[in-house]
């Protein structure tokens, strides 16, 4: 499966995908950019760069993340959070129809394989605090 690493303002991102879509965008400790970008990943790279330059507010990519049906339902709901807006884990659980599933929702949010593209960073605590982000709270901010 094609892979590339690009530099972003908040760290190096590893992108994985193929003709079926982008399956993973994660932060990596490897600090070496790819010499070339595979064709299947080019649009993702272009859109990520535009997003970080604040020229893009929503992604238009074919995505193909691996996960359970529940995780995919959470990730789909995350994509409805508008640019520049936040919601709480509790509100996200309510939107998914089960307020008691807040921990499962938070867990699915934390397993989001498409960093930034599926905006898990827009979910905050009920008290509006920055909580739980795989990339670190400094990046979430």
N, C-alpha and C positions, 0 to 999 in steps of 0.2 A: 504494500500500500504506500503511495507517495507520502513523503514527509518533508517538511521544511521548517527552518527556524528563522524567525525574524526578530528584530529588535523593536520594542515599543517603548513609550515613555515610562512605563512602569515595570519593565523587565523583558526578558526574552520569552517569546511565545513559540511553542512547538505546535505545528498544524499538521493534522493527519486527515486524509480523505482520499476519495477515488471518484470514479464516474457516478457513483451512487450518492455522493454528497460528502460534506465535511463531517467527520465522525468525532474529532477531538481538537480542541484548542486549549492548551494548558500552559501554565508558566513552567519554565525549565531553569535549572541551575546552569545548564550548558550555555556559555556566553560566546558562542560563535555562530554568526549568521550563515545561512546556507548560501553557497555560491550561485545556485540557480533555483528558481521556483518552478516546480512541476506545473504543467498546464492545468491540471485538475484543482490546484490550490491557488492559482493566480487571482481569481476573483475574490477569494477570501482575503488574501494579502492586501489587495487594493482597497477593499472595504474596511478592513481593520485600520489601515493607515489613514483613510478618510475619517473614520470614527474618531481616532485620536487627535486629528487636526480640527475636530468639531465641524467637519463638513458633511457628516453623515449622522443621522439620528436613529435609523433602524436599518437592519441588515436585510438584504434580499439574496439569500443564499439557499441552495439545496443542502439541507442538513440531514445527517443520518447517525444520530447518537445511539450508542448501545445502552440499554437499560431495561428495567422491568416495565410492565404496563403502567404501574403506579408512578414510577419515576418519570416516565414519558408524559403522563398527564400533568404532573407538577411542572415539568419543563415547558410544556405547551402553555400552561397558565402564566408562567413567568414571562413569556413573550408578549403578553397583553399589557404589561406594565409600561406606561408611556415613558419616553426619554425624559430625564429630569425629574421624575416622580419616584416616590418610594411607597412601599406598603409594609405592613408588619407580617410576621409569620402567622399570627392569629388571623389577620384579614385574608391572607392567602389560603389558609385552611378553610375559612368560611366560604371563599369563592369556589373551592373544590368540593364543598358540600358536607364537610365533616370537621367541625371545630375541635373535636377530640383527637383528630389526626395530626395535631400540630407538631409533635415530635417526629412523626414519620415524614411529614412535609419538610421539616427542617433538615432531616437526614437526606431526603431526595435532593433538596436544594444544594446541599453540600457535596453531592456526588455529580453535579452538573459537569459533563465533560466538555462543554462548549463555552469556556470562559469568555465573558463579555458579550458574545453573540446571543446566548440565552442569558438575560440579565439578572442572574442570581444576586448580583451586587446591589440591586435595588430593594432588597428585602432587609428590613431592620427590626429591632425589638419593638414591642408595644409601647415602650417608654421613649421611642425614637432614638435609642442608642444603637451604635454600630455593633453588631454582634456577628460572630461566626462567619469567617470568610476564608476559604482555603488559600487564597493568595495573600492573606495577612490583612489586618484591619487598616494599615496605612495605605494599602492599594484600594481597599473598598472606599475609603474616604475620597 
